[in-house]
Amino acid sequence: MVKYTAIGIMSGTSLDGVDLAGCEFSQQNGKWAFKILAAETIPYNEEWLFRMQKAHLLSGLELSRLNVEYGRFLGRLAYDFIFKHHLNPAIIASHGHTIFHQPSAGLTLQIGSGAEIAAQTRTTVVCDFRSLDVALGGQGAPLVPIGAPCPPNATSRLRKSVVLPIFPLKKMAGGLPSTFVRPTSF
């Protein structure tokens, strides 16, 4: 039996907080199963709520800073969550927080630097799920069709370079992250 522990991080436009889930995925006899080990929503404090509400009004430089700071914030939340629940994840999948989303115009932006999350947790991070789906002509919701095959317009090279290294995530969530951050040394 093959087993993977993963952490999922999500923040929705409702701005009620950051959702974290620790899950164990297992494969036996060609069938995948999952178990939720721990899950919680951490509400935003007033400062983060204000910053996230105003993010779409920021300049490019200010938004870039917020991306890094928010990634660091998510990384600290993930680190605390991992420690609190005694988890040992092989990977962290972070959706980030959507600031702009206009897939018909080919535009989408999620903040929450995967590199910062990886630096805080010392764990491999996959992130920026929407961008590739939008670039391939989708609506930026690659996690909706759970277990769906790779998009028909995805090239063989894309399938091998993006999907195969994250096979368990692709197989279980149908996701195609645009960014794959693997810490090399600490």
C-alpha positions as CSV (number, residue, x, y, z in Angstrom):
1,M,0.0,0.0,0.0
2,V,1.2,3.5,-0.9
3,K,0.5,6.3,1.5
4,Y,1.0,10.1,1.3
5,T,0.2,12.7,3.9
6,A,-0.6,16.1,2.5
7,I,-1.7,19.5,3.8
8,G,-4.2,21.6,1.8
9,I,-4.5,25.4,2.3
10,M,-7.4,27.5,1.0
11,S,-8.7,31.0,1.5
12,G,-12.0,32.0,-0.1
13,T,-13.4,35.3,-1.2
14,S,-15.7,35.2,1.8
15,L,-12.6,36.2,3.9
16,D,-13.8,34.1,6.8
17,G,-10.3,32.8,7.3
18,V,-7.7,30.2,6.1
19,D,-8.8,26.6,5.8
20,L,-6.2,23.9,6.5
21,A,-6.7,20.2,6.1
22,G,-4.3,17.4,6.8
23,C,-5.2,14.3,4.7
24,E,-3.8,10.9,4.2
25,F,-4.1,9.4,0.7
26,S,-3.5,5.8,0.1
27,Q,-3.5,3.5,-2.9
28,Q,-4.2,-0.2,-2.7
29,N,-4.9,-2.5,-5.6
30,G,-5.1,0.5,-7.9
31,K,-7.8,2.3,-5.9
32,W,-7.2,5.6,-4.1
33,A,-8.8,6.4,-0.7
34,F,-8.4,9.4,1.6
35,K,-8.8,10.1,5.3
36,I,-9.0,13.6,6.9
37,L,-6.6,13.6,9.8
38,A,-7.2,17.1,10.9
39,A,-9.0,20.2,9.6
40,E,-9.6,23.7,10.9
41,T,-10.4,27.2,9.8
42,I,-8.3,30.0,11.3
43,P,-10.2,33.3,11.2
44,Y,-8.4,36.4,9.9
45,N,-7.6,39.0,12.5
46,E,-8.7,42.6,11.7
47,E,-5.4,43.5,10.1
48,W,-5.4,40.6,7.7
49,L,-9.1,41.0,6.9
50,F,-8.5,44.7,6.0
51,R,-5.4,43.9,3.9
52,M,-7.1,41.2,2.0
53,Q,-10.2,43.4,1.4
54,K,-8.1,46.1,-0.1
55,A,-5.6,43.9,-2.0
56,H,-7.2,44.5,-5.4
57,L,-6.5,48.3,-5.0
58,L,-2.7,47.9,-4.5
59,S,0.1,49.0,-6.8
60,G,2.2,46.2,-8.4
61,L,4.9,46.7,-5.9
62,E,2.5,46.7,-2.9
63,L,0.8,43.6,-4.2
64,S,4.1,41.8,-4.7
65,R,5.0,42.6,-1.1
66,L,1.6,41.3,0.1
67,N,2.1,38.1,-1.9
68,V,5.3,37.5,0.0
69,E,3.9,38.5,3.4
70,Y,0.8,36.5,2.9
71,G,2.8,33.4,1.9
72,R,4.9,33.8,5.0
73,F,1.7,34.1,7.0
74,L,0.3,30.9,5.4
75,G,3.6,29.2,6.0
76,R,3.5,30.0,9.7
77,L,-0.1,28.8,9.9
78,A,0.8,25.6,8.2
79,Y,3.8,25.0,10.4
80,D,1.7,25.5,13.5
81,F,-1.0,23.2,12.1
82,I,1.5,20.5,11.3
83,F,3.1,20.7,14.8
84,K,-0.3,20.9,16.6
85,H,-1.6,17.8,14.8
86,H,1.7,15.8,14.7
87,L,1.6,15.5,10.9
88,N,4.5,14.8,8.6
89,P,3.4,15.9,5.2
90,A,5.1,14.9,2.0
91,I,3.6,17.9,0.3
92,I,1.6,21.1,0.9
93,A,-1.0,22.2,-1.7
94,S,-1.9,25.9,-1.4
95,H,-4.6,27.5,-3.5
96,G,-3.6,30.9,-2.3
97,H,-6.1,33.8,-2.2
98,T,-7.7,35.0,-5.4
99,I,-7.3,38.7,-6.0
100,F,-8.3,38.9,-9.7
101,H,-10.1,36.3,-11.7
102,Q,-11.2,37.0,-15.3
103,P,-10.7,33.8,-17.2
104,S,-12.4,35.0,-20.4
105,A,-9.6,37.6,-20.6
106,G,-6.9,35.1,-19.7
107,L,-6.3,36.7,-16.3
108,T,-6.2,35.3,-12.8
109,L,-4.0,36.1,-9.8
110,Q,-3.7,34.2,-6.5
111,I,-1.4,35.5,-3.8
112,G,0.4,33.6,-1.1
113,S,4.0,32.8,-2.2
114,G,4.6,29.1,-2.4
115,A,8.3,29.8,-1.9
116,E,7.5,31.5,1.4
117,I,5.3,28.6,2.5
118,A,8.1,26.1,1.6
119,A,10.7,28.2,3.6
120,Q,8.5,28.4,6.7
121,T,7.5,24.7,6.7
122,R,10.6,23.0,5.0
123,T,8.1,21.1,2.9
124,T,7.5,20.8,-0.9
125,V,4.7,23.1,-2.0
126,V,2.5,23.0,-5.1
127,C,0.5,26.2,-5.7
128,D,-1.0,28.5,-8.3
129,F,-3.6,26.0,-9.5
130,R,-5.7,28.4,-11.5
131,S,-3.1,30.0,-13.8
132,L,-2.4,26.9,-15.9
133,D,-6.0,26.0,-16.3
134,V,-6.8,29.5,-17.5
135,A,-3.8,29.4,-19.9
136,L,-5.2,26.2,-21.3
137,G,-8.5,27.9,-21.9
138,G,-10.3,26.7,-18.8
139,Q,-12.2,28.7,-16.2
140,G,-9.5,28.4,-13.6
141,A,-11.2,25.8,-11.6
142,P,-9.0,22.7,-12.1
143,L,-9.9,21.2,-8.8
144,V,-13.6,20.9,-9.5
145,P,-13.5,17.8,-11.8
146,I,-12.1,15.5,-9.2
147,G,-10.1,12.7,-10.9
148,A,-10.7,14.1,-14.4
149,P,-8.0,13.3,-17.0
150,C,-5.5,15.9,-18.2
151,P,-7.1,18.5,-20.4
152,P,-7.3,17.4,-24.0
153,N,-5.2,20.4,-25.2
154,A,-2.4,19.6,-22.7
155,T,0.7,18.6,-24.6
156,S,2.5,15.3,-23.9
157,R,5.4,17.4,-22.6
158,L,3.1,19.2,-20.2
159,R,1.6,15.9,-19.0
160,K,5.1,14.5,-18.2
161,S,6.6,17.6,-16.7
162,V,3.7,18.8,-14.5
163,V,1.3,15.9,-13.9
164,L,3.6,13.0,-13.4
165,P,5.8,14.5,-10.7
166,I,2.7,15.2,-8.7
167,F,0.8,12.1,-9.7
168,P,-0.9,11.5,-6.3
169,L,-2.2,15.1,-6.3
170,K,-3.3,14.9,-10.0
171,K,-4.9,11.6,-9.6
172,M,-6.9,12.5,-6.5
173,A,-7.7,16.2,-7.0
174,G,-7.5,16.6,-10.8
175,G,-5.3,19.6,-10.2
176,L,-2.6,21.1,-12.4
177,P,-0.5,23.4,-10.4
178,S,1.5,26.0,-12.3
179,T,4.1,26.3,-9.6
180,F,5.9,23.5,-7.9
181,V,8.3,24.6,-5.1
182,R,10.7,22.0,-3.7
183,P,13.0,23.1,-1.0
184,T,16.5,22.0,-1.9
185,S,18.5,22.7,1.3
186,F,18.0,24.3,4.7
